[in-house]
Amino acid sequence: MEQQQAGGVQRRQCDVLVIGGGPAGSTVAPLLAEKGHSVVMLEKARHPRFHIGESLLPANLPLLEQLGIAEEVRAIGMYKPGAEFVSPHHDWTQVYHFADAWDKSMPHAYQVKRAEFDTILIRNAARKGVEVHEGCRAKAVEFLPDETVQVRSLDDQGRETEWQARFVVDCSGRDTFLANKFQIKHRNPKHNSSAIYGHFKGARRHEGTAEGNITIFWFEHGWFWFIPMTDDVTSIGMVTWPYYMKTKGERSLQQFLMDGIAMCPPLAARLETAELVNEIEATGNFSYVSERNHGRNYLLLGDAYAFIDPVFSSGVWLAMNSGVIGAETIDACLRQPDKAAVALKGFDRAMRHGPKEFSWFIYRVTNPIMRQFFMYPRNTFRMKEALLSVLAGDIFGKTPIWRSLFIFKVLYYLSNIVQPKLAFMGWKRRRFNIRKVDDPAMYNA
């Protein structure tokens, strides 16, 4: 990599510049380095650092093997054989086991502390030949006439560097570096949620292998996640609608979360003797999408492109899978420019596929009719197996789940037709839930 010094700004060159060292960036970068490209990664934080989103999917496991970090992740992970759903309108809980999915070869996943997991990923990228710069933030970008990209960065020592790359990859997560630059990021008009979350010790867990199951608790104003991790740490998050966030008033985020937990008796019972071990945080305007995910010499991966809702733990999986697809796409663009258009078209199709398949369920998961489907699962036409495949993240391969999912959706729509009053009430409630509510102060601690 060439470097020059001019006017106090260091000038460097590389094949691919990756902005962000989270799951997307730490997947695409080492895969490109292994293909022989010079890759530089800029990560604004220094690892380990706190991050929310601790629940992995079974589909993550083959990818961890591909990256060569499967054993490291297993050592820090909590074994996760399934997912549990708890409804305030039913007297029982419904557990889904990944071993019952269509493809029986991915029977479990892990819950991980993201500080540890992301550190494993970024250190692996460095081992694989990626030049990693932590504590270094991308500040500006310019697309030059010679089809290269110029990015200016500033590290936490105050040093400026100007990077000239053949390709840039935005893996900046919710910072959405390029989407903000292009002004193409928009609030998702079909969904609108916020999250308040923290870590607790001493939460009551299930016994045996079920200890590691993620639990989803529905409540009046949204839903909660309960994610058991190692060292008796449990991640608790409340995902709720803007109108309810606005009721926070003068309460602290901690008090607001605890008041919400009190409204969900099954969760409150499991946290009766639990103790908060970190500061409560919140994320507003949780759901967004960008108009596009690529250009001639750039890609937007993972949350830098779009994010919907964490209810099915799809964030890390979609980010890492986009890294795999992105690496193949960039390699094709750099080595065979005449095939770049075809490669980018395929990338776009794959990037839209994941959010589309998850979002159909996410948009309806709080609907009373969909709740009935989740609480009374039936495997007629292998629908339960197909649904479990979606929950496992098995939506990109050759598993033939689509006919069964189509039947599932048809039955859902028919249930709306035969229960018009309930369907109308659900539709009306959703319209109320996702409406935009402007009150920036509601996210302050």
N, C-alpha and C positions, 0 to 999 in steps of 0.2 A: 504494500500500500504506500503510495507516494505521499510525502508530506512537505509542505513549505511553510514559511513564516512570513507574514506580511501585515504590517500595521498592528502588531500585537495579537492578531488573529491567526491561529494555526490553520493551515489548509491541508485537508486529507482527501484521499480518494479510495473508493471501494466499489465492489460490484453491487452489493445489496446493503442498504442501510435499514435496520429494523428499529422502529421507535416503540419502545415498551418491552419490558422483560418479564411479563406475566405468562400465563399458560400459552397464549397464542404466539407471542414473540419467542419464547423459549422452546417452542416446537418447530416453527418455521426456520429459525436461525441455524440450529445444528444440522437439520436435514439438508439445507442449502450448502453448509460448509462441507458436509460429507460428499456432496456432488462436485466439490472442487471450486466453489465460488468464494471470493473474499467477502466476509460478512462482518459488519459492525453492528452492535446493539447498544442503544442508548436507553438507560433505565433511570427515571428521575429519583427513585428511592434507593435505599441501600438495604440489602437483604441480610437477615430476616426482617420482615415488616408485616404488620397486621393487615389482613385482608379478609373480607367476608366471602362466603361461597364455598363451604367445606365439604359438600357432598358430591362424590364422584359417581359415575354410572358404570355398569359392567362393560359397556362398549369402550370405556377408557383403558381397560386392562391390556388388550392387544397393542394399543398405541404405546403404553408404558414399556411393554416388551420391545417394541420397535425402537424406542429411544434408548433402551438399555438401562432403565431406571426402575424396573419392576420390583426388584428386591429391596431397594432403598425405600420405595413408597410403601411396600408391605410392612417394613419395619416400623414405620411411623403411623400406619393407618389403623383405624378401627374397622374390623370386619363387618360388612354391611350386606346381609343376605336378602333384604327386602325393604318394603315401604308399608307403613301403616296409616290408615285414614280414620280419623275420629270425627264423627258428626254430632252436633248438638241435638239432632232430631232422631237419632237411633240409639238403641240401648246396647249396641255392640260396636266393636271396632272391626275394621276390615283390613286384613294383612295380605299383601301381594308378595310372593316369593319369586325372585328373579329366576330361580331354577325351573319355574313353571312356564317360562317364556317359550316362544316358538323354537329358538335356537338354545339348546340346553348346555352349550359349551361355555356360557358366561353366567354362572350361577350366583355371582356375588360382585360387590364393589367394595370401596373403602370410604370412610369418613376421615378427613385429614384436617389438621391445622394448616391453614394456608401459608402461614409464615414458614413452616417447615417444608411443605410441599413445593411452594414456589422457589425456595432456596435450592432444593434438589434440582429443579428444572433449570434454573439459571446457571448453577455450577456445572451442570451437565453440558450446557451450551458452550461454556468456556473450555471444558475438557475436549469438546469436539472441534475446537479450532475457531470459535467465534470470538472476536475481539469485543469484550463486554466492558462497558463504561457505566458503572453505577454512580448515583448522585449526579446525573447529567441529564438535563432537560432540553428537548428540542424546542426552540423558540420561534423559528421562522422557516419557511420553505419557499423555494422558487423553482418553477419548471422552466428549464432553459431551452433555447431554440435548437441546440444540438441533441435534444431528447435525453439529456441527463437531468438529474434533480440535485439542487443545492439546498442543503439543510444547515442552518446555523444552530449550534447548541451552546449551552452555558452550564458548566459544572459547578458543584457547590464550593469550589475554591475560587470562583470568579473567572475561570479561564474560558475563553471563547474559541470554538472550533467551527470551521466551515467545511462541511462534508460534501463531496461531489460523488454521486452514486449513479449507477446505471438504472437502478430500481430502488424504490423506497416502499417499505411495508409499514402501514400504520397498525400497530398492536397496542395503542395507548389506552385501551379500555374505555371507561366512561369519560376520559378526557377528550375523546374523539377529535384528535389533533387535525386530521385532514378534513373531516366532515365539517368542523368549525371553520377551517380555512376556506373551504368551498361554499360554506353556508348551505349545506345540503342535509343537515340533521334536523329532524322534525319530531315533535311529540307524536307518539303513536295514537292516531285517532280512534283506534279500536280497543285501546287498553290504557289504563292510567293508574298506577299504584305507587306507593311509597313504602319504605321499609325502615323499621327501628329494631336494633339488634344488639346483643351482648353475649358474653360468656359467663356461665354459672358453674359452680362446683356443688356437688352434693345432690344433684337432681336424681329423682327416683327413676331407675331404668328397669327394663325387662330383664329376665334371667336368661342364661345360656346364650346361644348365638343370636337370639333376638335382641340382645342388649344393643347391638349396633344398628338396628333398624332406624331409619328416619321416620318420624311421625309427623303427619300433617293434621293439624286441628283446625276445623272450620269454626268460625264464630261470627257474630252478627255483622261485624264490620270488615270481614276479610278472612284471613287465615294466619296460623302460626306454624313455624317450623321448629322441630325439636331434633337436634343433630348431636348424638353422642360421639365424643372423641376420646382419645387416650388421656390418661392421667386424671380421670374423673371430670373432665371439662365437657360441658354441653353447650352448644350454640343454640340460642333462642332468638327467634326473629318474628316480628309482627309485620305482616304485609297487609296494608290497608289502603283505603281509598282517600282521595284528597279531602273530601268533605269531613271525614273523621279526623284527619290530621289537623284540620283547622280548629277542631275543638280543644286542641292542646292548651291554648291560652297561655297562662303564666307558669304552668307546670313544667318542671324539668323533663328532659327526655326520659330519664330513669323513672320518674314518677308516672309519666304517661304510659310507658311500657308496662310497669307494674299494675297500673289501673286496668290496662287492656287485658293482662293475664288474669286478673281477678274476674273478668267477664267471661272467662273460659274455664269453668270448674274442673274439667278433666286435666287440663294443663296446670292449673293452679295446684291441684293435688300432687302432681309429680314434682312441683317446685317448692313444696311446702317447707322443706328444710334446706333448700338451695341457697347459695350465697353468690352474689355478683362478684366477679373477679376482674372486670375491666370496665372502662368507661363506655356507657351506652352511646352508640352512634346512629345516625339516620341518613337515609338517602332519599331525596325527593325526586319527582318526575322520573320514576324508575323505568318507564317504558318509552323507547324511542326507536326510530329507524332512519337510515340515510337513504337518499334518493338513488345512490349507486354505490357499488363496492369495489370498483376498479377503474383504471384508466390505462393508457398505453404503457406507462412505466410506474404504476403504483397499484397497491392493493390495500383494502381495508379488511382486517381480520377480526373475528370474535366480536367483543363488545364495541370495538371501534366502528363497527358497521351498524349493529342493531342489538337491542336487548328487549326482551318482552317481560318476563316475570320468572322468579326462581322456583316456582312451585314444583317443577319436575326435575330440579337440579341439573338442568341442561347446559348452564352457562360454561363451565369448564370444558365439558365434552365438545360443545360446538366450537369453542375457541381453539382447542387443540386439533380437532378435526379440520378446521379451516386452515390451520398451520400446515397440515399434511397436504391438503389440496393446493394451498398457496405455494408450497415448495415445488411441487410438480409443475405448476403453472409458470412460475418465475423461471425455473430451469428451462422449460420449453421456449419461453419468450427470449431468453438470453442466448440460447444455443441455436434456435431455429426461428429467427425473426419472421420468416415467411409463414410460420404456423402460429404466430402469436395471437392473431384474431380468433382462431378456432379454440386455442387454449383458454383465452380470457372468457370466451362465451361459455365454455364448459365450467369454468370457475364460477361465473355468475349464476349459472343454473344450480350448481351444488350449494352455493352460499344461500340462495333463497329457499332451497328445499328444506333445510333443517328448521329454521324459524317458522316456515309455513306449516309443517307437520305438527310441531309442538304447539303452535299458537291456536290451532283449531280446538285443542283440548283446554289450553290455558284460558281462552276467552270464555269458556263455558263451565269451568271447574267449580265456580260458586253458584251456578244455576241449580235450582232444586231438582230439576229432572235429571241433569247430569250427575248430581250427587246420588240420586237413586241408582243410576247405572253403576257408579263406583261402589256403592254399599251392597248391591245385589248382583255381583258379577256372574255371568253365565258364559260357558265355553261353547255354546252352540255356534257352529260354523267356525270354531276355533277363535272366537272373538276375544276371549280372555287372554289367550296366548299372544294374540296380535297386540292387544293393549299393553301387555307386559313387555313386549318387544319395544314399544314406544317408550315406556318408562325406563327401559334398560338402555335406550339410546341406539337401538339396532334399527336405524332407518336409512342407512346409507349403503348397506350391502345388498346381498342377493336373497335375503330371507323373504319368502313370499307371503308377506303379511297384508298386502294391499287389498285383496279381495275381501278378507275378513274385516279389515278396517272400514271398507266401503259399506259392508252390511251393518256394522256397528253404527255408522253415521246415519244410514237410512232409518234404522230402528229408532235412533234418537229423534230424528225429524218427525217420524210417525208418532212417537210419544208426545211430541209437542202438539201435533194435530188432534190427537184424541184427548188431550188435557189442555184445551185452549185457555181456560182461566189461569191455570198454573203457569203455562207458557207465557201468557201476556204479563202476568205479575213478575216473572223472571226477567223478561225483556225490559219491562219498565224499570225494574230495580237496577238492572245493569246500566241502562241509560243514565240513571241518577248517579250511580257509582263512578262512572268513568268521565263525567263532565269535568271540565277544567275549573280549578279553584285556585285563584292567585292569592297567596299569602306567604311571602318568603319568610316572614318571621316565625312561622309555625315550625320550622326545622331547627331553630336555635335551641341549644341546651339550656 
